[in-house]
């Protein structure tokens, strides 16, 4: 719904919209820094460095999207099955959510194969 609104806005209106949006989400409005926006920006920077796939930016990858939303996993394990040539990456979070990504021999392109139990 909000995405549709933004698509119809000119640049100036979109900037005002985003400033207002992040201001509303600021957990501590008494400080000059919006801690949530800082965390979001940090995660986007991290995924763009760590999860870039060929010409695809990290935030557009499955791992990048999950990392931006859920943050650093509590644990990360990797399994390789030589019979199928599939590498499986398993991220576990303190919330109990588990995300499984697979690289099916596509040179580091990991696809999300579950919806986070």
Secondary structure, DSSP 8 states (H G I E B T S, - for coil): -HHHHHHHS-HHHHHHHHHHHHHHH-S-TTSSS-HHHHHHHHHHHHHHHHS-BTTB-GGGSHHHHHHHHH-S-SEEEEEEETTTTEEEEEEE-TTS-EEEEEE-SSSS--EE-S---
